[in-house]
Amino acid sequence: MCGFSGFLDPDIRVPASRWPSLLDNMGACLRHRGPDDGGRWLDVEAGIGLSHRRLAVLDLSPAGHQPMVSDGGRFVIAFNGEIYNHMALRAALERAGAAPEWRGHADTETLLAAFKAWGVEKALQATMGMFALALWDRAERTLTLARDRLGEKPLYYGWQGPVLLFGSELTALKMHPAFVGEIDRDALTLLLRHNAIGAPHSIYRNIRKLTPGSWVAFSGAAAPGDWPEPRPYWSLQEVAAAGLAAPFEGSPEEAVGALEAQLAEAISGQQLADVPLGAFLSGGVDSSTVVALMQARSSRPVRTFSIGFHEQGYNEAQHAKAVARHLGTDHTELYVTPEQALAVIPQLPAIWDEPFADSSQIPTYLVAQLARQHVTVALSGDGGDELFGGYGRYFLTQKLWGKFGRVPYPLRRASAAMMRHLRPAQWDALLSLMPGLLRSNASGDRLHKLAEMLSARDGTTFYRQMISHWKNPAALVPGSVEPDRPALQADNGLLPHMMLTDALNYLPDDILTKVDRAAMAVSLETRVPLLDHRVVELAWRFPATFNIRDGQGKWLLRQVLRRYVPRELIERPKMGFGVPIDSWLRGPLRDWAEELLSERRLREEGFFDPAPIRQKWQEHQRGDRQWHYYLWDVLMFQAWRDHHHGEEASPRAMDMPRSAG
């Protein structure tokens, strides 16, 4: 895995004498993504420059150096990722008489030959892998940008004045003198709703993210502001529609066998590496399945890694250890103190150079840091919940909407108003008088959250409210309009709608972004075998009854796992991979957060209406409500702005308390 950046400057607005150092500086910003080697390629006459940083995983020799020029010299590529089937592609090229004289065994060289032989779209469709790339066609003077099917690897691009900038991370783009860096208030609303800014938007105006499964081509003579439409070479929406229209026809037992075989093939391909390789292991269904299939196909103990917390509500380490012991892996665990977790927070705006507010970013970084001490590549179990119906919110949404959706809309609105009439603490006191009935932690808080969703007119809107943080973020950001996201219908039922919504948005924008940046910050390559597109296509063919049984999701995946791990080691309530941000904001993070959220600062900076933020901050401090997710969204933007726009923001460094309280 690597990182790249570059620019298309047909009018040579930057003097040609500066191009080499400019490209080197852009590459230096991505050294964490590729510490093993760096290179640049430029053609001043054509107005194109490419910079690359390499993390050597396949073909550690100089034959894998990038940017790489194709046989014959027509194409030049800067590539980030892995093509797992590149040896099969080589064989196909050789059979067709289209193979060059291979210089090494790097997948980048294979990809160049495929582009030359088959063209861009057919070559992309032939790949099995994760990637982002920039391809310059010297004959046609065309720049092509492409991204993998599910969005494992990032790719930003956009016009800044007369120059088109592109790259793996925003930090590299900022090194170019054309970069403006105007914050997009509309995109900021997406951060507040979903704790991440989803493609095609970015935090900066006129900088976009390429959507997963697509490619876009710019002419070398493109006019500034020309935005060609990205072209899909693979569509998850089409895959889902096709799978629902032509479901798997075998028995559940046959489906288990088919899934196991396809997963095994995907995992086998993703164990290809010329460097040490291991896996994250939480002890949950997804990561345990990946590790079990890895170990079954390995002659040596697989290296596995997990972190634990001394707070039991956040600790899965003992479960991971039990699974590792049963499978016989070479397991490493680290119990993290609150001080160690808190120490990560000042680094977050540098690791995620676009505002990102999923607080599980902290343990994700810590487990990546642990793994990198032993391996260069780690497989993860991400994607199982979206593909096999694993999130608890799917069941909760269907249960709640099944009840409340039958109630006439005016009556639902009146019920919501009644719920808001009492403060959460008052509801808690009232509910405490009802032994055994509706008693749970923060039940008053849950009633208020339910009241926020009862105004939904249909199940899809109800689910959108369920997964939203700030329910009306445009009201919080002056001068903003929240961008429309593609509307997905629930023609096949609410469950497929929820799963597809998450696979299209939450998975690439949050989960995969979190893992990529956390791992790349420590130069660790991560691979996600559950997102092999053949697994995804098979998963969407399985009927809902194959995934949802007895009020529990991922039935098929569980059956695969039970062939390797006893049920008692796996079956337990699902636990999130998180940290106690709620209590930290009332304790060791309170002073830091108070300054970032001060009414004076918020008003002077002008990005937020201070009133609702201050209200939620005070309610959280009193313990009236649990607003930590909402507040973390704002805090991560504020901290990011301090780090990246310090000269414009308040003169406040991210000085953090060292005590956990």
C-alpha positions as CSV (number, residue, x, y, z in Angstrom):
1,M,0.0,0.0,0.0
2,C,1.2,3.5,-0.8
3,G,0.2,7.1,-1.4
4,F,0.4,9.3,-4.4
5,S,-0.4,12.9,-5.4
6,G,0.0,15.1,-8.5
7,F,-1.3,17.9,-10.6
8,L,-2.4,18.8,-14.1
9,D,-1.2,22.3,-14.9
10,P,-1.5,22.7,-18.7
11,D,-0.9,26.5,-18.6
12,I,2.3,26.0,-16.5
13,R,1.1,28.4,-13.8
14,V,3.9,27.1,-11.6
15,P,7.4,27.7,-13.1
16,A,8.8,24.4,-14.4
17,S,12.0,24.8,-12.4
18,R,9.9,24.4,-9.2
19,W,8.1,21.2,-10.3
20,P,10.7,18.6,-9.0
21,S,10.8,20.1,-5.5
22,L,7.1,20.7,-5.5
23,L,6.4,17.0,-6.3
24,D,9.0,15.9,-3.7
25,N,7.3,18.0,-1.1
26,M,3.8,16.7,-2.0
27,G,5.2,13.2,-1.7
28,A,6.9,13.9,1.6
29,C,3.5,14.6,3.1
30,L,2.6,11.0,2.4
31,R,5.7,9.4,3.7
32,H,3.7,7.6,6.4
33,R,1.8,5.8,3.6
34,G,5.0,4.7,1.9
35,P,8.2,4.9,4.0
36,D,10.2,2.5,1.8
37,D,10.7,4.4,-1.4
38,G,9.7,7.6,-3.2
39,G,9.6,8.9,-6.8
40,R,8.3,11.5,-9.1
41,W,7.6,11.7,-12.9
42,L,6.8,14.9,-14.8
43,D,6.2,16.1,-18.3
44,V,6.3,19.9,-18.3
45,E,5.2,20.2,-21.9
46,A,2.1,18.2,-21.2
47,G,1.5,19.9,-17.9
48,I,1.4,16.7,-15.7
49,G,3.3,15.8,-12.6
50,L,3.1,12.6,-10.4
51,S,4.6,11.9,-7.0
52,H,4.5,8.6,-5.2
53,R,5.5,7.0,-1.9
54,R,5.8,3.3,-1.6
55,L,5.2,0.7,1.1
56,A,6.8,-2.3,-0.4
57,V,4.6,-5.4,0.0
58,L,4.9,-7.2,-3.3
59,D,8.2,-7.3,-5.2
60,L,10.5,-5.5,-2.8
61,S,13.0,-4.9,-5.6
62,P,13.5,-1.6,-7.5
63,A,11.3,-3.2,-10.2
64,G,8.3,-2.0,-8.1
65,H,9.4,1.6,-8.1
66,Q,6.7,4.2,-8.9
67,P,5.6,6.2,-10.7
68,M,5.9,3.4,-13.2
69,V,6.1,3.7,-17.0
70,S,4.5,1.0,-19.2
71,D,6.3,-1.1,-21.7
72,G,6.5,1.1,-24.8
73,G,6.2,4.3,-22.7
74,R,2.6,5.2,-23.4
75,F,1.2,5.0,-19.9
76,V,2.5,6.3,-16.6
77,I,0.9,5.2,-13.3
78,A,0.9,6.2,-9.6
79,F,-0.9,3.4,-7.8
80,N,-2.0,2.8,-4.2
81,G,-3.3,-0.7,-3.1
82,E,-3.1,-4.3,-4.1
83,I,-4.4,-6.3,-7.1
84,Y,-4.8,-9.8,-5.6
85,N,-5.4,-11.6,-8.9
86,H,-2.6,-9.9,-10.7
87,M,-0.8,-13.2,-11.5
88,A,-4.0,-14.5,-13.1
89,L,-4.2,-11.3,-15.1
90,R,-0.6,-11.9,-16.2
91,A,-1.5,-15.4,-17.4
92,A,-4.5,-14.0,-19.3
93,L,-2.3,-11.3,-21.0
94,E,0.3,-14.0,-21.9
95,R,-2.3,-16.3,-23.4
96,A,-3.6,-13.3,-25.5
97,G,-0.1,-12.4,-26.6
98,A,-0.4,-9.0,-24.9
99,A,2.1,-9.4,-22.2
100,P,5.3,-7.4,-22.2
101,E,8.7,-8.7,-21.1
102,W,8.1,-8.6,-17.4
103,R,10.6,-6.6,-15.4
104,G,9.5,-8.0,-12.0
105,H,6.4,-9.4,-10.2
106,A,4.8,-6.1,-9.0
107,D,1.0,-5.9,-9.5
108,T,1.5,-2.3,-10.7
109,E,3.4,-3.6,-13.8
110,T,0.5,-6.1,-14.4
111,L,-2.1,-3.3,-14.2
112,L,-0.2,-1.2,-16.7
113,A,-0.1,-4.0,-19.2
114,A,-3.9,-4.6,-18.6
115,F,-4.7,-1.0,-19.4
116,K,-2.6,-1.1,-22.5
117,A,-4.2,-4.3,-23.7
118,W,-7.8,-3.9,-22.6
119,G,-8.5,-0.3,-22.0
120,V,-9.4,1.4,-18.7
121,E,-12.8,0.1,-18.0
122,K,-12.3,-3.6,-19.0
123,A,-9.0,-3.6,-17.0
124,L,-10.7,-2.2,-13.9
125,Q,-13.5,-4.8,-14.2
126,A,-10.9,-7.6,-14.4
127,T,-9.2,-6.7,-11.2
128,M,-9.8,-8.1,-7.7
129,G,-8.4,-5.8,-5.2
130,M,-8.4,-2.5,-3.4
131,F,-6.8,0.6,-4.9
132,A,-6.8,4.2,-6.0
133,L,-4.7,5.3,-9.0
134,A,-3.7,8.0,-11.4
135,L,-3.0,7.0,-15.0
136,W,-1.5,9.3,-17.6
137,D,-1.9,8.4,-21.2
138,R,0.9,10.1,-23.0
139,A,-0.5,9.5,-26.5
140,E,-4.0,10.8,-25.8
141,R,-2.9,13.3,-23.1
142,T,-5.6,12.1,-20.7
143,L,-5.5,11.7,-17.0
144,T,-7.6,8.9,-15.5
145,L,-8.4,8.6,-11.8
146,A,-9.9,5.4,-10.5
147,R,-11.0,3.9,-7.2
148,D,-11.8,0.4,-6.0
149,R,-15.3,-1.0,-5.9
150,L,-16.1,-0.6,-2.2
151,G,-14.0,2.4,-1.4
152,E,-11.2,0.9,0.7
153,K,-8.6,3.4,-0.7
154,P,-9.1,7.2,-0.7
155,L,-8.8,9.5,-3.7
156,Y,-9.3,13.3,-3.6
157,Y,-9.3,15.5,-6.7
158,G,-10.4,19.0,-7.7
159,W,-9.7,22.3,-9.4
160,Q,-8.0,25.0,-7.5
161,G,-7.9,27.9,-9.8
162,P,-6.4,26.7,-13.1
163,V,-4.7,23.6,-11.7
164,L,-6.2,20.2,-11.1
165,L,-4.9,18.6,-7.9
166,F,-5.3,14.9,-6.9
167,G,-4.0,12.6,-4.3
168,S,-4.4,10.1,-1.5
169,E,-4.7,12.7,1.2
170,L,-5.5,16.4,1.5
171,T,-2.2,17.2,3.1
172,A,-0.4,16.5,-0.1
173,L,-2.7,18.7,-2.1
174,K,-2.1,21.6,0.3
175,M,1.5,21.7,-0.6
176,H,0.7,23.1,-4.1
177,P,0.6,26.9,-4.3
178,A,-2.7,26.8,-6.2
179,F,-4.5,25.2,-3.2
180,V,-7.1,27.6,-1.7
181,G,-8.5,25.6,1.2
182,E,-11.9,27.3,1.5
183,I,-14.0,25.3,4.0
184,D,-17.3,24.0,2.5
185,R,-20.1,24.8,5.0
186,D,-22.4,22.5,3.1
187,A,-20.0,19.6,3.6
188,L,-19.7,20.5,7.3
189,T,-23.4,19.6,7.7
190,L,-22.6,16.0,6.6
191,L,-20.0,15.7,9.3
192,L,-22.6,16.8,11.9
193,R,-25.2,14.3,10.7
194,H,-23.0,11.3,10.1
195,N,-19.6,12.1,11.9
196,A,-17.9,11.8,8.5
197,I,-18.0,13.7,5.1
198,G,-19.1,11.3,2.5
199,A,-18.1,11.1,-1.2
200,P,-18.2,13.0,-3.5
201,H,-17.9,15.8,-1.0
202,S,-14.9,17.0,1.0
203,I,-14.3,19.6,3.7
204,Y,-13.0,22.0,1.0
205,R,-14.9,23.7,-1.8
206,N,-14.0,22.4,-5.3
207,I,-12.2,19.3,-3.9
208,R,-14.1,16.1,-4.3
209,K,-13.7,12.4,-3.4
210,L,-14.0,10.0,-6.2
211,T,-16.9,7.7,-5.5
212,P,-16.2,3.9,-5.0
213,G,-16.3,1.7,-8.1
214,S,-15.8,4.6,-10.6
215,W,-13.3,6.3,-12.8
216,V,-13.0,9.7,-14.2
217,A,-10.9,11.1,-17.1
218,F,-9.6,14.6,-17.7
219,S,-8.2,15.8,-20.9
220,G,-4.8,17.4,-20.7
221,A,-6.4,20.5,-22.3
222,A,-9.3,20.5,-19.8
223,A,-10.6,23.9,-18.9
224,P,-10.5,24.9,-15.3
225,G,-13.8,24.0,-13.6
226,D,-14.5,21.2,-16.1
227,W,-16.0,18.3,-14.0
228,P,-16.4,15.2,-16.2
229,E,-18.9,12.8,-14.7
230,P,-17.4,9.8,-13.0
231,R,-18.2,6.5,-14.8
232,P,-19.1,3.4,-12.8
233,Y,-17.3,0.2,-13.8
234,W,-19.1,-1.6,-10.9
235,S,-22.2,-0.6,-9.0
236,L,-23.2,-1.9,-5.6
237,Q,-26.7,-0.7,-6.2
238,E,-26.9,-2.8,-9.3
239,V,-25.4,-5.8,-7.5
240,A,-28.0,-5.5,-4.7
241,A,-30.8,-5.2,-7.2
242,A,-29.6,-8.2,-9.2
243,G,-29.2,-10.3,-6.1
244,L,-32.6,-9.5,-4.8
245,A,-34.2,-10.2,-8.2
246,A,-32.4,-13.6,-8.6
247,P,-31.8,-15.0,-5.1
248,F,-29.8,-18.0,-4.2
249,E,-31.8,-21.1,-4.9
250,G,-30.1,-23.7,-2.7
251,S,-30.8,-24.7,0.9
252,P,-29.4,-22.8,3.9
253,E,-26.8,-25.5,4.3
254,E,-25.7,-25.1,0.7
255,A,-25.5,-21.4,1.2
256,V,-23.2,-21.9,4.2
257,G,-20.9,-24.0,2.0
258,A,-21.0,-21.5,-0.9
259,L,-20.1,-18.7,1.4
260,E,-17.3,-20.6,3.1
261,A,-15.8,-21.5,-0.3
262,Q,-16.0,-17.9,-1.6
263,L,-14.6,-16.4,1.6
264,A,-11.8,-19.0,1.7
265,E,-10.8,-18.1,-1.9
266,A,-10.9,-14.4,-1.1
267,I,-8.8,-14.8,2.0
268,S,-6.3,-17.1,0.2
269,G,-5.7,-14.4,-2.4
270,Q,-5.3,-11.7,0.2
271,Q,-2.6,-13.6,2.1
272,L,-0.3,-12.9,-0.8
273,A,2.6,-10.8,0.4
274,D,6.4,-10.7,0.4
275,V,6.4,-9.2,4.0
276,P,5.0,-10.4,7.4
277,L,1.3,-10.6,7.5
278,G,-1.3,-11.0,10.3
279,A,-4.9,-10.0,11.3
280,F,-6.9,-8.0,13.7
281,L,-8.9,-10.2,16.1
282,S,-11.6,-8.7,18.3
283,G,-13.3,-12.0,19.1
284,G,-16.4,-11.1,17.3
285,V,-18.0,-13.0,14.4
286,D,-16.4,-11.1,11.5
287,S,-12.8,-11.0,12.6
288,S,-13.0,-14.5,14.1
289,T,-14.3,-15.9,10.7
290,V,-11.5,-14.2,8.8
291,V,-8.8,-15.5,11.2
292,A,-10.3,-19.0,11.3
293,L,-10.2,-19.3,7.5
294,M,-6.6,-17.8,7.5
295,Q,-5.4,-20.3,10.1
296,A,-7.0,-23.3,8.3
297,R,-5.0,-22.4,5.2
298,S,-1.7,-21.6,6.9
299,S,1.1,-24.1,7.9
300,R,2.2,-21.7,10.6
301,P,0.4,-19.8,13.4
302,V,-1.2,-16.7,12.1
303,R,-0.2,-13.5,13.9
304,T,-3.2,-11.9,15.5
305,F,-3.6,-8.7,17.4
306,S,-6.1,-7.2,19.8
307,I,-6.3,-4.4,22.4
308,G,-8.1,-4.4,25.7
309,F,-9.4,-1.9,28.1
310,H,-9.7,-2.3,31.9
311,E,-13.3,-0.8,31.7
312,Q,-15.4,-4.0,31.2
313,G,-18.0,-2.3,29.0
314,Y,-15.3,-1.6,26.4
315,N,-13.2,-4.7,26.7
316,E,-13.3,-7.6,24.1
317,A,-9.7,-8.7,24.7
318,Q,-10.6,-11.8,26.7
319,H,-12.9,-13.0,24.0
320,A,-10.3,-12.5,21.3
321,K,-7.7,-14.4,23.5
322,A,-10.1,-17.3,23.8
323,V,-10.7,-17.5,20.1
324,A,-7.0,-17.2,19.4
325,R,-6.2,-20.0,21.9
326,H,-8.7,-22.3,20.2
327,L,-7.5,-21.6,16.7
328,G,-3.8,-21.8,17.7
329,T,-2.8,-18.3,16.5
330,D,0.3,-16.4,17.6
331,H,-1.7,-13.8,19.5
332,T,-0.5,-10.4,20.9
333,E,-2.7,-8.3,23.0
334,L,-2.2,-4.9,24.7
335,Y,-4.3,-3.6,27.6
336,V,-4.6,0.2,27.1
337,T,-4.8,2.6,30.0
338,P,-7.0,5.7,29.8
339,E,-3.8,7.8,29.7
340,Q,-2.6,5.9,26.6
341,A,-6.0,6.4,24.8
342,L,-6.2,10.0,25.8
343,A,-2.7,10.6,24.4
344,V,-3.9,9.7,20.9
345,I,-6.4,12.6,20.8
346,P,-3.9,15.3,20.0
347,Q,-2.8,13.3,17.0
348,L,-6.3,12.8,15.5
349,P,-6.4,16.0,13.3
350,A,-3.0,15.0,11.7
351,I,-4.0,11.4,11.1
352,W,-7.4,12.3,9.7
353,D,-6.5,15.4,7.7
354,E,-10.2,15.8,6.9
355,P,-12.6,16.3,9.9
356,F,-13.6,12.8,11.1
357,A,-15.6,12.1,14.3
358,D,-16.0,8.4,14.9
359,S,-14.5,8.0,18.3
360,S,-13.6,4.4,17.6
361,Q,-10.8,6.0,15.6
362,I,-8.8,6.0,18.9
363,P,-8.7,2.2,19.6
364,T,-8.4,1.5,15.8
365,Y,-5.2,3.5,15.7
366,L,-3.9,1.8,18.9
367,V,-4.5,-1.7,17.5
368,A,-2.9,-0.7,14.2
369,Q,0.1,0.6,16.1
370,L,0.4,-2.6,18.0
371,A,0.2,-4.8,14.8
372,R,2.8,-2.7,13.0
373,Q,5.4,-3.6,15.5
374,H,5.2,-7.2,14.2
375,V,3.8,-7.2,10.7
376,T,3.4,-5.0,7.6
377,V,0.0,-6.3,6.4
378,A,-3.1,-7.0,8.5
379,L,-6.4,-8.4,7.5
380,S,-9.6,-7.1,9.1
381,G,-13.2,-8.3,9.5
382,D,-14.9,-5.1,8.4
383,G,-18.0,-5.3,6.2
384,G,-19.8,-8.3,7.8
385,D,-22.5,-6.2,9.4
386,E,-23.5,-4.4,6.2
387,L,-23.5,-7.6,4.1
388,F,-25.1,-10.0,6.5
389,G,-27.5,-7.8,8.6
390,G,-25.5,-7.6,11.8
391,Y,-26.2,-4.2,13.3
392,G,-28.6,-4.1,16.2
393,R,-30.1,-0.9,14.8
394,Y,-31.6,-3.0,12.0
395,F,-33.7,-4.9,14.4
396,L,-34.5,-1.9,16.6
397,T,-35.6,0.1,13.5
398,Q,-37.9,-2.6,12.2
399,K,-39.3,-3.2,15.7
400,L,-40.0,0.5,16.4
401,W,-41.3,1.4,12.9
402,G,-43.4,-1.7,12.9
403,K,-45.2,-0.3,16.0
404,F,-45.1,3.4,15.4
405,G,-45.5,3.4,11.6
406,R,-49.1,2.2,12.1
407,V,-49.9,5.2,14.2
408,P,-51.3,8.2,12.3
409,Y,-48.7,10.9,11.7
410,P,-50.5,13.7,13.7
411,L,-50.7,11.4,16.7
412,R,-47.0,10.5,16.5
413,R,-46.1,14.2,16.5
414,A,-48.3,14.7,19.5
415,S,-46.7,11.8,21.3
416,A,-43.2,13.2,20.6
417,A,-44.2,16.5,22.1
418,M,-45.4,14.7,25.2
419,M,-42.1,12.8,25.5
420,R,-40.2,16.1,25.3
421,H,-42.3,17.7,28.0
422,L,-40.3,16.0,30.8
423,R,-36.6,16.2,31.0
424,P,-34.7,12.8,30.7
425,A,-33.9,12.9,34.4
426,Q,-37.6,13.4,35.2
427,W,-38.4,10.4,33.0
428,D,-35.8,8.3,34.8
429,A,-37.3,9.2,38.2
430,L,-40.8,8.3,36.9
431,L,-39.7,5.1,35.3
432,S,-37.9,4.0,38.5
433,L,-41.3,3.7,40.1
434,M,-42.2,1.0,37.7
435,P,-40.2,-2.1,38.7
436,G,-39.3,-4.4,35.9
437,L,-41.0,-2.2,33.3
438,L,-39.1,0.0,30.9
439,R,-36.2,0.1,33.3
440,S,-32.8,0.5,31.7
441,N,-29.8,2.9,31.8
442,A,-30.7,6.4,30.5
443,S,-34.2,5.4,29.6
444,G,-35.3,9.0,29.7
445,D,-32.5,9.8,27.3
446,R,-33.8,7.1,24.9
447,L,-37.3,8.4,25.1
448,H,-36.1,11.9,24.0
449,K,-34.1,10.3,21.1
450,L,-37.2,8.4,20.1
451,A,-39.2,11.6,20.1
452,E,-36.7,13.0,17.6
453,M,-37.6,10.2,15.2
454,L,-41.4,10.0,15.5
455,S,-41.8,12.8,13.0
456,A,-40.6,10.5,10.2
457,R,-43.3,9.9,7.6
458,D,-41.9,6.6,6.3
459,G,-39.5,3.8,7.3
460,T,-36.6,5.1,5.2
461,T,-36.8,8.5,6.8
462,F,-37.2,6.9,10.2
463,Y,-33.9,5.0,9.6
464,R,-32.2,8.1,8.4
465,Q,-33.1,9.7,11.7
466,M,-32.0,6.6,13.6
467,I,-28.4,6.9,12.1
468,S,-28.2,10.7,12.3
469,H,-26.4,12.6,15.0
470,W,-27.6,16.2,14.5
471,K,-31.0,15.9,13.0
472,N,-31.1,19.3,11.3
473,P,-27.4,20.2,10.8
474,A,-28.0,23.0,8.3
475,A,-29.7,24.9,11.2
476,L,-26.5,24.6,13.1
477,V,-24.1,25.9,10.3
478,P,-25.0,29.4,9.2
479,G,-25.1,29.9,5.4
480,S,-25.2,26.2,4.7
481,V,-27.4,23.9,2.7
482,E,-27.1,20.2,3.5
483,P,-26.2,18.3,0.2
484,D,-28.7,15.7,-1.0
485,R,-27.6,12.1,-0.8
486,P,-28.9,9.7,-3.4
487,A,-32.4,8.5,-2.4
488,L,-32.7,4.8,-2.0
489,Q,-36.2,3.2,-2.2
490,A,-37.4,0.4,0.1
491,D,-39.1,-1.5,-2.6
492,N,-37.7,-4.8,-1.3
493,G,-38.4,-4.1,2.3
494,L,-36.8,-2.0,5.1
495,L,-34.0,-4.4,5.9
496,P,-32.3,-4.4,2.4
497,H,-32.8,-0.7,2.3
498,M,-30.9,-0.2,5.6
499,M,-28.1,-2.6,4.6
500,L,-27.6,-1.0,1.3
501,T,-27.7,2.5,2.8
502,D,-24.9,1.6,5.2
503,A,-22.9,-0.3,2.5
504,L,-23.0,2.8,0.2
505,N,-22.4,5.4,2.9
506,Y,-21.4,4.3,6.4
507,L,-19.0,1.6,5.2
508,P,-16.8,3.7,2.8
509,D,-17.2,7.1,4.5
510,D,-16.7,6.0,8.1
511,I,-15.5,2.4,8.6
512,L,-13.0,2.2,5.7
513,T,-11.8,5.8,6.1
514,K,-11.2,5.1,9.8
515,V,-9.2,1.9,9.1
516,D,-7.2,3.3,6.2
517,R,-6.0,6.5,8.0
518,A,-5.3,4.7,11.3
519,A,-3.3,2.0,9.7
520,M,-1.5,4.2,7.2
521,A,-0.5,6.6,10.0
522,V,1.8,3.7,11.2
523,S,2.6,2.4,7.7
524,L,0.5,-0.7,8.0
525,E,-1.4,-2.1,5.0
526,T,-4.9,-3.4,5.8
527,R,-7.0,-5.8,3.7
528,V,-10.7,-6.5,4.0
529,P,-11.5,-10.0,2.6
530,L,-15.2,-9.7,3.3
531,L,-15.3,-6.9,0.7
532,D,-14.0,-9.0,-2.1
533,H,-16.5,-8.1,-4.7
534,R,-17.3,-11.8,-5.4
535,V,-18.2,-12.2,-1.7
536,V,-20.4,-9.0,-1.9
537,E,-22.2,-10.2,-5.0
538,L,-22.9,-13.6,-3.4
539,A,-24.0,-12.1,-0.1
540,W,-26.7,-10.0,-1.9
541,R,-28.2,-13.2,-3.4
542,F,-28.9,-14.7,0.0
543,P,-32.5,-14.3,1.2
544,A,-33.0,-12.3,4.4
545,T,-34.1,-15.4,6.2
546,F,-30.6,-16.8,5.6
547,N,-29.1,-13.9,7.6
548,I,-31.8,-13.1,10.1
549,R,-32.9,-15.8,12.5
550,D,-34.3,-15.7,16.0
551,G,-33.8,-12.0,16.2
552,Q,-30.1,-12.2,15.4
553,G,-28.2,-11.2,12.3
554,K,-25.3,-12.8,10.4
555,W,-26.7,-16.4,10.7
556,L,-24.9,-17.6,7.6
557,L,-21.6,-16.1,8.7
558,R,-22.1,-17.6,12.2
559,Q,-22.6,-21.0,10.6
560,V,-19.3,-20.7,8.7
561,L,-17.5,-19.8,11.9
562,R,-19.0,-22.6,13.9
563,R,-17.2,-25.1,11.6
564,Y,-14.0,-23.8,13.2
565,V,-14.9,-22.2,16.6
566,P,-17.4,-23.5,19.3
567,R,-20.6,-21.6,19.6
568,E,-19.9,-20.7,23.3
569,L,-16.8,-18.7,22.3
570,I,-18.7,-16.5,20.0
571,E,-22.3,-16.1,21.1
572,R,-22.5,-13.0,23.3
573,P,-24.1,-9.5,22.9
574,K,-22.4,-7.4,20.2
575,M,-20.0,-4.9,21.7
576,G,-18.8,-1.8,19.9
577,F,-15.1,-1.0,19.4
578,G,-15.1,2.2,21.4
579,V,-13.8,4.3,24.3
580,P,-15.8,6.1,27.1
581,I,-15.9,9.5,25.4
582,D,-19.1,10.3,27.4
583,S,-17.4,10.1,30.8
584,W,-14.1,11.6,29.5
585,L,-16.0,14.8,28.4
586,R,-17.2,15.2,32.0
587,G,-13.7,14.4,33.3
588,P,-10.2,14.6,31.8
589,L,-11.4,16.2,28.5
590,R,-13.7,18.7,30.1
591,D,-11.3,21.7,30.1
592,W,-10.1,21.0,26.5
593,A,-13.6,20.7,25.2
594,E,-14.9,23.7,27.1
595,E,-12.4,25.9,25.4
596,L,-13.1,24.5,21.9
597,L,-16.8,24.9,22.5
598,S,-16.8,28.3,24.3
599,E,-19.6,30.5,23.2
600,R,-17.1,33.4,22.5
601,R,-15.0,31.2,20.2
602,L,-17.9,29.6,18.4
603,R,-19.5,33.1,17.8
604,E,-16.3,34.7,16.6
605,E,-15.4,31.9,14.2
606,G,-18.9,31.8,12.7
607,F,-19.1,28.2,11.6
608,F,-21.7,27.2,14.2
609,D,-24.7,28.6,16.0
610,P,-23.4,28.5,19.6
611,A,-26.8,28.2,21.3
612,P,-27.7,24.5,20.5
613,I,-24.1,23.4,21.1
614,R,-23.8,25.1,24.4
615,Q,-27.2,23.7,25.4
616,K,-26.1,20.2,24.6
617,W,-22.7,20.7,26.4
618,Q,-24.4,21.9,29.6
619,E,-27.0,19.1,29.5
620,H,-24.2,16.6,29.0
621,Q,-22.2,18.0,31.9
622,R,-25.2,17.8,34.2
623,G,-25.9,14.2,33.2
624,D,-29.3,15.1,31.8
625,R,-28.5,13.7,28.4
626,Q,-25.8,11.7,26.6
627,W,-24.7,14.1,23.9
628,H,-21.2,12.9,23.5
629,Y,-21.6,11.8,19.9
630,Y,-23.0,15.1,18.8
631,L,-20.4,17.0,20.7
632,W,-17.5,14.9,19.4
633,D,-18.6,15.9,15.8
634,V,-18.1,19.6,16.7
635,L,-15.0,19.0,18.7
636,M,-13.2,17.1,15.9
637,F,-13.9,19.9,13.5
638,Q,-12.7,22.5,16.0
639,A,-9.5,20.5,16.7
640,W,-9.0,19.8,13.0
641,R,-9.3,23.5,12.2
642,D,-6.8,24.4,14.9
643,H,-4.3,22.0,13.5
644,H,-4.7,22.8,9.8
645,H,-5.9,26.4,9.8
646,G,-4.2,27.6,13.0
647,E,-3.5,31.0,11.7
648,E,-7.2,31.5,11.1
649,A,-8.5,29.8,14.2
650,S,-8.1,30.6,17.8
651,P,-4.5,30.4,19.1
652,R,-5.2,27.2,20.9
653,A,-2.9,24.2,20.7
654,M,-4.3,20.7,21.4
655,D,-2.8,20.6,24.9
656,M,-4.3,17.7,26.7
657,P,-4.6,16.7,30.3
658,R,-2.6,13.7,31.1
659,S,-4.8,12.3,33.9
660,A,-7.7,10.0,33.3
661,G,-9.5,11.5,36.3
